[in-house]
């Protein structure tokens, strides 16, 4: 049972690395720790402060990939159901509407 959790931890660690949440150095250090726990052996690994220092030394430019906004121009209109609640009558009403994604992003509020 305990080994099952450790295997799940290994899989989660790999996913964190694949998604870019942790650096290669952090991944390798934690991987060694988890393998040590599974096998009952010990390998010298960097401390948390060493890993933290290495993380700070990693440049922001290497971890952030600038991507343009997606192109929604080709996305067709769709029909949807708009639900509204009338507080005075205490009833829900529904209306069929047409929706389309806007080609201009609105990330600036």
C-alpha positions in Angstrom: 0.0 0.0 0.0 2.8 2.4 0.9 4.6 1.6 -2.3 1.5 2.4 -4.3 1.6 5.9 -2.9 5.2 6.3 -3.8 4.6 5.1 -7.4 1.8 7.7 -7.6 4.2 10.3 -6.3 6.7 9.3 -9.1 4.0 9.7 -11.7 2.9 13.1 -10.3 6.5 14.3 -10.2 6.9 13.3 -13.9 3.7 15.2 -14.8 4.9 18.3 -12.9 8.1 18.2 -14.8 6.4 17.6 -18.2 4.0 20.5 -17.6 7.0 22.8 -16.7 6.1 23.4 -13.1 9.5 22.3 -11.8 12.9 22.5 -13.4 15.0 19.6 -14.6 17.3 20.0 -11.6 14.4 19.9 -9.2 12.9 16.9 -11.0 16.2 14.9 -10.8 16.7 15.7 -7.2 13.2 14.7 -6.1 13.3 11.6 -8.4 16.4 10.4 -6.6 14.7 11.0 -3.2 11.6 9.0 -4.3 13.7 6.1 -5.7 15.7 6.0 -2.4 12.4 5.7 -0.5 11.2 2.9 -2.8 14.5 1.0 -2.7 15.6 1.8 0.8 18.9 3.1 -0.4 20.4 6.6 0.0 22.0 8.9 -2.5 23.3 12.3 -1.7 20.8 14.9 -3.0 20.8 18.7 -2.8 19.1 20.3 0.1 15.9 22.3 -0.3 17.9 25.6 0.0 20.2 24.5 -2.8 17.3 23.7 -5.0 15.7 27.0 -4.2 18.9 28.8 -5.1 19.1 27.0 -8.3 15.5 27.9 -9.1 16.3 31.6 -8.5 19.2 31.4 -10.9 17.0 30.1 -13.6 16.2 33.0 -15.9 12.6 33.9 -16.4 13.1 34.0 -20.1 13.9 30.3 -20.2 10.8 29.3 -18.4 8.2 31.6 -20.1 7.2 31.0 -23.6 5.3 33.9 -25.2 2.5 32.7 -27.4 0.1 34.7 -29.5 -3.6 34.5 -28.6 -5.5 31.7 -30.3 -7.2 32.4 -33.6 -11.0 32.2 -33.1 -11.9 33.6 -36.5 -12.8 30.1 -37.9 -14.9 29.1 -34.9 -18.6 29.0 -36.0 -21.5 30.4 -34.1 -23.3 27.9 -31.8 -26.7 27.9 -30.3 -27.0 27.8 -26.5 -29.5 28.1 -23.8 -29.5 31.2 -21.6 -31.0 30.7 -18.2 -32.3 33.6 -16.2 -33.8 33.8 -12.8 -36.6 36.2 -12.0 -36.4 37.0 -8.3 -39.8 38.6 -8.1 -41.6 35.6 -9.6 -39.1 33.1 -8.1 -38.9 31.3 -11.5 -36.3 30.3 -14.0 -36.8 31.0 -17.7 -34.8 29.9 -20.7 -34.1 31.4 -24.0 -32.3 30.0 -27.1 -29.4 32.3 -28.1 -26.6 32.3 -30.6 -23.0 32.7 -29.3 -19.7 33.2 -31.0 -16.2 33.6 -29.7 -14.7 37.1 -30.2 -11.5 37.3 -32.2 -10.1 40.0 -29.9 -8.8 38.8 -26.5 -10.1 40.7 -23.4 -7.3 40.0 -21.0 -6.9 43.6 -20.1 -10.2 43.9 -18.5 
